[in-house]
Amino acid sequence: MDLTDLMFTLYPYAKSLHIMAVISWMAGLFYLPRLFVYHVEHGETVTECKPVFLIMEEKLLKVIMGPASVVTWVAGLFMVFTPGIVDWSAVWPWTKGLSVIAMTWFHHWLMYRHRDFKAEKNTVTGRQYRMMNEVPTLLMVVIVVSVIFKF
C-alpha cells in the first residue's frame, strides 16, 4: 500500500475527528465571549465571582478550546493534503482557509482578553464582548457554505 492509498484509507477517520474537534472548538468560541460578558458585568462588582470566572475561562481555554483547535487544524491539514480532495482552482478552499485563519485569530484574541482579566487590565465592555460574540457565527456560516456548495 503506497502513501496515497493509506491517506484515502485514513481520510474518513480524519474527517470524523475533524468534525468532532470543530464542534468542541466552536462551542468554546461561542461560550467564552459570553463568559467575558458576565465577568465584566458581575465579576468585577461581586468579588467572590471574579476567581470563579477566571477558573472557568482558563479551563475552557486550556482543556477544551486549545486541544480542539489543534486537532481541528491537524485533521484539516491531513484532509487538505490528501491527493485529489481539494480543487485549488475553485474559490471555496480559499474562503474556507481564510475563515479558519480568522477563527484562529479570534481564538488568540480571546486568549489575550483572558490575560487582561487575570492582570485586572480589561478595557473591553460587556457590549463589545456581545458584539465580538457574533464573529465566530459569521465565520462559521462562510466555512459551512464554502464546504457544502463548493463554489
Buried (B, 14 or more C-beta within 10 A) or exposed (E): EEEEEEBBEBBEEBBEBBEBBBEBBBBBBBBBBEBBBBBBBEBBEEEEBBEEBBEBBEEBBEEBBBEBBEBBBBBBEBBEEBEEBBEEEEEBBEBBBBBBEBBBEBBEEBBEBBEEBEEEEBEBEBEBBBEBBEBBEEBBEBBEBBEEEEE
